[in-house]
Amino acid sequence: MNITKIIEICLQLISAGTTLITFIYLFLRCRKTYSVLGFMSCQAVVFLWTLIYSLELVFAHDTNSKTFFLLLECSIISFLGTNWLTFCLYHCGKVTKTVNRIILLCYTITIICSLLFATNSKHHLLFVKVGVYEIIRGRLFWLLIIVIILEMMIGDFILILHALRQRGDGKRQSILLIFGTICPMVCATLTLSTIAPNGFDLTPPSFSVTLLFYAIAIYKYRFLNVASIALKSVVSNMQEAILIVDCNNSIRYINAAFKRAFDGYLDARLGQSVKELMPALKNIVTNSNEHIDLFNSIESGEREFLPREIELNLGHKAFVEVYVKFATDRNGNKLGRILSLNDITYYKNLIVELNKMNMEIEDNADMDMELTIQKEKHRIARDSHDTLGRNMTLLISSLELAEANLNKDKNYAKQLISNAIEFTSVTINELKKSIDGISETNIDNKGIMNSLNELIHKWNKLGVNIELTATGPIPSLSYKSSKVLFRVCEEAITNSQKHGKAKNISIVIKFGQDNINLIIMDDGIGCSKVIKGMGLSGMENRIKELSGSIIFGSDGEKGFIINIDLPINQSVTVATLKSL
């Protein structure tokens, strides 16, 4: 074995080794798009070709072995042109249904060619004669070589056009790919034209130079968008639906969230043109005519798009926040764009629920406001009734008595008129306090009897005979209980004078250990049926607020009786709180 053959074998093995390393690297680190798979298929063809050619150089010492290795090489080489053309079409985003049919036709022809090479011993259409030192090729061989070279040239032409439209790293990638492909084509032409040294095939070693160009494109300019596994893992596990589109409008990446969210609605595939996805996207967007600028941004990639909320129809109403952002290299050159769709349906529904709750709160607030107003009206009416009813009755009684004694006892009449003026002044002041909400009777919690005696004294001066009797030890009453007892007695005396024209009133209070029993009786005009006006209703409400009971009675002819049973230190109920 001479030195030339040894060098040739070493070059073939180096070429096969570097091709294998590149293939494994792409397999482990690259996203398996149609573009990547196309490029890897080219690498696989080159690896098998150089490996088999190396074995041929070592073991092909006779015509049979030479023929075997040669036909096996040619069967594999048949796929190189079609694989390269397929890669270029996918890489440059030129794949349509028509192009897919053309690719299918090319692979059909390639398989037929491969079978022709494998069965050459039957028909000798490709190789007329194969020897250790001499090979006579048939016309069909040259035709197939022309087809392979033509496919590769078409692929290079597509890459050239693609490079002219690219900027930055994208253009550099395309240029490196073009030079890497031209190198073995030139070497193959030299070998077949017998310009190269006899028996020395320059084509397989030329792929070492090709791989040098490819290595620069892959490692320096991130050809095929080789991403780190960590980054891919992060994007894959994101909750946002992510779609990455390159500068050729080809879909380069789809994360799991996108597939889950739009399964059955958006049939996005790696290597697919994003334009093919737009009709389906427009179909699920509610009021799509309002988002034409968004669709243009996704489809053309001419500008970024700020986050916008859109409504989708995915069998149910869904809301997503969508934006389009450019992906750039370290120099700021655009590599593609990222379409992000963040599902905000939960938060949108939550806002709707919160708004609904706010409206209910506002409605309840309005109801509470109305209830407060009604309660305030009721309080003012009740306090005004207590104040005006009592004092006006005292005033009228005082003036009637003064009128009756005007000619009999002028000094007494003057005193009664002075009392009437005093009652009028007190009434006005108490009415003002009632309207301002500060009307309170000055009742000492331990002096309910003193307050009642003071009230009785006022009426006694008007000639009304009121007797107050108390039995049992006087307990320490709550302010609320003391106020209710006082107001009830006050209202009962007023009603006895206003309606019953009573002359004698008897008030009996029995202080027990757990309760108070209050009985008020008069000798006024009776009634056959008790009609509860504001005064009696006010008494009843006050007693019920303290969980007590009250009974009104009359024999129908003379007299009126009120019987009250009130618990001592009864806890303030919810109704009591609302009335305060």
PyMOL commands that set and color helices and strands:
alter all, ss='L'
color gray80, all
select helices_A, chain A and resi 3-29+34-59+63-91+97-118+120-123+139-165+169-192+203-220+223-225+229-236+256-261+274-284+288-300+345-404+410-436+448-460+479-498+534-545+574-579
alter helices_A, ss='H'
color red, helices_A
select strands_A, chain A and resi 127-130+135-137+241-246+251-254+305-313+317-328+334-343+465-471+504-511+515-525+549-553+558-567
alter strands_A, ss='S'
color yellow, strands_A
deselect
rebuild
show_as cartoon
